[in-house]
Amino acid sequence: MSSSVTASSPENNTSFIIFISIVASIGGFLFGFDSGVINGTVDGLQAAFNSQSIGTGFNVSSMLLGCAVGAFFAGRLADKYGRRSLLLVAAVFFIISAWGSGISVSSFEFIMYRIIGGLAVGGASVMAPAYISEIAPARYRGMLTSVQQVAIISGLFMAFVSNYVLAAQAGVSTSALWMDFEAWRWMFWIELIPAVLFFFALLFIPESPRYLVAKGENEQALKVLTKLYGDVAGADKLTDIDQSMAGDHQPRYPIYSKSPPCKVTVRSEKLSGSVSASRYSNN
């Protein structure tokens, strides 16, 4: 990075950068929430779908299928359509999955909605930290990117809390709660609150300037960089991005494409037993 960028670092719009990072990290919160919410619904799924152990196991773990696919293709799709655009699609998928999982009347229907949610989880797990790293100044990049990890754990924790509160309110997760719908259905519908918030919050953040430069939209990229870093630093940052992409005009995520974070997560979960802990700990 050029010396003028460093000298101009006090002009950074720190509050806006933090806001952008928090918005992107809501995707991580939904990752954790969507992974943990299934924990309190196992009994309800068995009762509603008359499923045995194998069927229930597939109902519970079906999200991982979508997660693997979403993480694998997220980088390629983001290169073509943009980082923010992909996060918006993920937000829509979170909404569809949360609503659909709660209204499902069969295992097949439920699995389809959970796979849609898995696509959102996989996409968000790749794009949220990548987007933050492209927006944040170098000196804040590590700290702001780590917010994603905190958000995932927070989402997991809040899923357990909301499941407990709803089950306690109804008596058990299989009992009717509000409007004669069972508590386990409301456990999924609660996710609509952060999912809808995520969607509308994304409308207030810019596209990644690195993606804009890759698409030849330097003028728009300069506007974003100026808002983030100030006039002088923004112009220098644009030059830095141009130079770094001189040999490759298409931004790629080879690490993500070849070894998606979701895939690594699944492997580590299998080794640590956290899949069983987070999805069956009520049993």
C-alpha positions as CSV (number, residue, x, y, z in Angstrom):
1,M,0.0,0.0,0.0
2,S,1.3,3.5,-0.9
3,S,2.6,5.9,1.8
4,S,-0.2,8.4,1.0
5,V,-2.8,5.8,2.0
6,T,-1.1,5.2,5.3
7,A,-0.8,9.0,5.9
8,S,-4.4,9.5,5.1
9,S,-5.6,6.6,7.3
10,P,-7.2,9.0,9.9
11,E,-9.7,9.9,7.1
12,N,-11.1,6.4,7.2
13,N,-14.9,6.4,7.8
14,T,-14.4,4.0,10.7
15,S,-18.1,4.0,11.8
16,F,-19.3,3.1,8.3
17,I,-16.7,0.4,7.9
18,I,-17.7,-1.1,11.2
19,F,-21.4,-0.9,10.2
20,I,-20.6,-2.7,6.9
21,S,-18.7,-5.4,8.8
22,I,-21.6,-5.9,11.3
23,V,-24.1,-6.2,8.5
24,A,-22.0,-8.8,6.7
25,S,-21.5,-10.6,10.0
26,I,-25.2,-11.1,10.4
27,G,-24.7,-13.8,7.8
28,G,-22.4,-15.6,10.3
29,F,-25.1,-15.1,13.0
30,L,-27.6,-16.8,10.7
31,F,-25.1,-19.6,10.0
32,G,-24.9,-20.3,13.7
33,F,-28.6,-19.9,14.4
34,D,-29.6,-22.1,11.5
35,S,-27.2,-24.8,12.6
36,G,-28.4,-24.7,16.2
37,V,-32.1,-24.2,15.9
38,I,-32.6,-27.8,14.8
39,N,-31.5,-28.9,18.2
40,G,-34.8,-28.2,19.8
41,T,-37.0,-29.5,17.0
42,V,-36.0,-33.2,16.9
43,D,-38.9,-34.4,18.9
44,G,-41.3,-32.3,16.9
45,L,-40.0,-33.6,13.6
46,Q,-40.4,-37.2,14.8
47,A,-44.0,-36.6,15.9
48,A,-45.0,-34.5,12.9
49,F,-43.5,-36.7,10.2
50,N,-43.7,-40.1,11.9
51,S,-40.1,-40.6,11.1
52,Q,-37.8,-43.3,12.6
53,S,-34.2,-42.8,13.6
54,I,-32.7,-42.9,10.0
55,G,-35.4,-40.5,8.7
56,T,-35.0,-38.1,11.6
57,G,-31.2,-38.2,11.2
58,F,-31.5,-37.2,7.5
59,N,-34.0,-34.4,8.4
60,V,-31.6,-33.1,10.9
61,S,-28.4,-33.3,8.8
62,S,-29.9,-32.3,5.4
63,M,-28.7,-28.7,5.7
64,L,-25.1,-29.9,5.3
65,L,-25.9,-31.0,1.7
66,G,-26.8,-27.5,0.7
67,C,-24.0,-26.0,2.8
68,A,-21.4,-28.0,0.8
69,V,-22.9,-26.9,-2.6
70,G,-23.3,-23.3,-1.5
71,A,-19.7,-23.0,-0.3
72,F,-18.3,-24.7,-3.4
73,F,-20.0,-22.3,-5.9
74,A,-20.0,-19.1,-3.8
75,G,-16.7,-17.8,-5.0
76,R,-17.4,-18.4,-8.7
77,L,-20.9,-16.8,-8.4
78,A,-19.5,-13.8,-6.5
79,D,-16.9,-13.2,-9.2
80,K,-19.7,-13.1,-11.8
81,Y,-22.5,-11.3,-9.9
82,G,-20.9,-9.5,-7.0
83,R,-20.3,-10.1,-3.3
84,R,-23.2,-8.0,-2.0
85,S,-25.6,-9.6,-4.6
86,L,-24.7,-13.0,-3.4
87,L,-25.2,-12.1,0.2
88,L,-28.6,-10.7,-0.8
89,V,-29.5,-14.1,-2.4
90,A,-28.3,-15.8,0.8
91,A,-30.6,-13.6,2.9
92,V,-33.5,-14.5,0.7
93,F,-32.7,-18.2,1.0
94,F,-32.5,-17.8,4.8
95,I,-36.0,-16.3,4.8
96,I,-37.4,-19.0,2.6
97,S,-35.8,-21.8,4.6
98,A,-36.9,-20.4,8.0
99,W,-40.5,-20.0,6.8
100,G,-40.7,-23.2,4.8
101,S,-39.1,-25.4,7.6
102,G,-41.8,-24.2,9.9
103,I,-44.7,-24.9,7.6
104,S,-43.5,-28.3,6.3
105,V,-45.9,-31.2,6.5
106,S,-43.6,-34.0,5.3
107,S,-40.0,-35.0,5.5
108,F,-39.4,-34.4,1.8
109,E,-40.7,-30.9,2.0
110,F,-38.8,-30.2,5.2
111,I,-35.5,-31.5,3.7
112,M,-35.9,-29.3,0.6
113,Y,-36.3,-26.2,2.7
114,R,-33.3,-27.2,4.9
115,I,-31.2,-27.7,1.8
116,I,-32.1,-24.2,0.7
117,G,-31.0,-22.9,4.1
118,G,-27.8,-24.9,3.7
119,L,-27.1,-23.1,0.4
120,A,-27.4,-19.8,2.3
121,V,-25.2,-21.0,5.1
122,G,-22.5,-22.1,2.6
123,G,-22.6,-18.9,0.6
124,A,-22.6,-16.7,3.7
125,S,-19.7,-18.6,5.2
126,V,-17.5,-17.8,2.2
127,M,-18.7,-14.4,1.2
128,A,-19.1,-12.6,4.5
129,P,-15.5,-12.8,5.6
130,A,-14.3,-12.2,2.0
131,Y,-16.4,-9.1,1.6
132,I,-15.2,-7.7,5.0
133,S,-11.6,-8.3,4.1
134,E,-12.1,-6.4,0.8
135,I,-13.8,-3.5,2.5
136,A,-11.8,-3.1,5.7
137,P,-8.5,-1.2,6.0
138,A,-5.4,-3.4,6.5
139,R,-4.9,-2.4,10.1
140,Y,-8.5,-3.4,11.0
141,R,-8.9,-6.3,8.7
142,G,-8.0,-9.1,11.0
143,M,-10.1,-7.8,13.8
144,L,-13.2,-7.1,11.7
145,T,-13.0,-10.5,9.9
146,S,-12.9,-12.3,13.2
147,V,-16.2,-10.7,14.1
148,Q,-17.7,-13.3,11.7
149,Q,-16.5,-16.1,14.1
150,V,-18.0,-14.4,17.1
151,A,-21.3,-13.9,15.2
152,I,-21.4,-17.7,14.4
153,I,-21.1,-18.6,18.0
154,S,-23.6,-15.9,19.0
155,G,-26.1,-17.3,16.6
156,L,-25.6,-20.8,17.9
157,F,-26.1,-19.6,21.5
158,M,-29.2,-17.5,20.6
159,A,-30.7,-20.5,18.9
160,F,-30.4,-22.6,22.0
161,V,-31.8,-19.7,24.1
162,S,-34.8,-19.1,21.9
163,N,-35.5,-22.9,21.7
164,Y,-35.5,-23.1,25.5
165,V,-37.8,-20.1,25.9
166,L,-40.3,-21.3,23.3
167,A,-40.3,-24.9,24.6
168,A,-40.7,-23.6,28.2
169,Q,-43.6,-21.4,27.1
170,A,-45.4,-24.2,25.4
171,G,-44.5,-26.9,28.0
172,V,-42.7,-29.1,25.4
173,S,-41.6,-28.5,21.8
174,T,-44.4,-30.7,20.4
175,S,-47.2,-28.7,22.2
176,A,-49.1,-25.9,20.5
177,L,-47.8,-22.4,21.3
178,W,-49.3,-19.4,19.4
179,M,-52.1,-19.6,16.8
180,D,-52.2,-23.4,17.4
181,F,-48.8,-24.0,15.8
182,E,-46.4,-26.3,17.7
183,A,-43.5,-24.7,19.5
184,W,-41.0,-26.5,17.2
185,R,-42.4,-24.6,14.2
186,W,-42.0,-21.3,15.9
187,M,-38.3,-22.2,16.6
188,F,-37.7,-22.0,12.9
189,W,-39.9,-18.9,12.4
190,I,-38.0,-16.9,15.0
191,E,-35.1,-17.0,12.5
192,L,-37.2,-14.8,10.2
193,I,-36.3,-11.8,12.4
194,P,-32.5,-11.8,11.8
195,A,-33.0,-13.0,8.2
196,V,-35.3,-10.2,7.3
197,L,-33.0,-7.7,9.1
198,F,-30.0,-9.1,7.2
199,F,-31.8,-8.6,3.8
200,F,-32.8,-5.0,4.4
201,A,-29.4,-4.1,6.1
202,L,-27.6,-5.3,3.0
203,L,-29.4,-2.7,0.9
204,F,-27.5,0.0,2.8
205,I,-24.0,-1.3,2.2
206,P,-21.9,-0.9,-1.1
207,E,-20.6,-3.5,-3.4
208,S,-17.0,-4.5,-3.0
209,P,-14.7,-2.0,-4.7
210,R,-12.4,-4.8,-5.8
211,Y,-15.3,-6.5,-7.6
212,L,-16.3,-3.2,-9.2
213,V,-12.7,-2.7,-10.5
214,A,-12.6,-6.2,-11.9
215,K,-15.8,-5.4,-13.8
216,G,-14.3,-2.2,-15.2
217,E,-16.5,0.1,-13.0
218,N,-13.7,2.2,-11.7
219,E,-15.8,5.3,-11.3
220,Q,-18.2,3.5,-9.0
221,A,-15.4,1.8,-7.2
222,L,-13.8,5.2,-6.6
223,K,-17.0,6.5,-5.0
224,V,-17.1,3.6,-2.6
225,L,-13.4,3.9,-1.8
226,T,-13.8,7.7,-1.2
227,K,-16.6,7.1,1.2
228,L,-14.6,4.4,3.0
229,Y,-11.1,6.1,3.1
230,G,-11.5,9.7,2.1
231,D,-10.6,11.5,-1.2
232,V,-6.8,11.0,-1.3
233,A,-6.6,7.6,0.3
234,G,-9.5,6.4,-1.8
235,A,-7.8,7.4,-5.1
236,D,-4.5,5.7,-3.9
237,K,-6.4,2.6,-2.9
238,L,-8.0,2.4,-6.3
239,T,-4.5,2.5,-7.9
240,D,-3.4,-0.2,-5.5
241,I,-6.3,-2.4,-6.5
242,D,-5.6,-1.8,-10.2
243,Q,-2.0,-2.8,-9.8
244,S,-2.7,-5.9,-7.8
245,M,-5.2,-7.1,-10.4
246,A,-3.0,-6.2,-13.4
247,G,-2.2,-9.8,-14.1
248,D,-5.6,-11.2,-13.4
249,H,-8.7,-9.1,-14.0
250,Q,-11.1,-11.7,-12.5
251,P,-11.0,-11.9,-8.6
252,R,-11.0,-15.5,-7.5
253,Y,-11.0,-17.4,-4.3
254,P,-9.0,-20.5,-5.2
255,I,-8.7,-21.6,-1.6
256,Y,-12.5,-21.4,-1.1
257,S,-13.2,-23.0,-4.5
258,K,-11.0,-26.0,-3.9
259,S,-11.6,-26.4,-0.2
260,P,-14.8,-24.7,0.9
261,P,-14.9,-23.5,4.5
262,C,-18.1,-25.5,5.0
263,K,-16.3,-28.7,3.9
264,V,-13.5,-28.0,6.5
265,T,-16.2,-27.3,9.1
266,V,-18.0,-30.5,8.4
267,R,-14.8,-32.5,8.7
268,S,-13.8,-30.8,12.0
269,E,-17.3,-31.3,13.3
270,K,-17.1,-35.0,12.6
271,L,-13.8,-35.2,14.4
272,S,-14.9,-33.2,17.4
273,G,-18.4,-34.5,17.7
274,S,-19.9,-31.1,17.6
275,V,-22.5,-32.1,15.0
276,S,-24.1,-34.5,17.5
277,A,-23.7,-32.1,20.3
278,S,-25.4,-29.2,18.6
279,R,-28.2,-31.1,17.0
280,Y,-29.0,-33.9,19.5
281,S,-28.0,-32.4,22.9
282,N,-31.6,-32.3,24.0
283,N,-31.8,-36.1,23.7
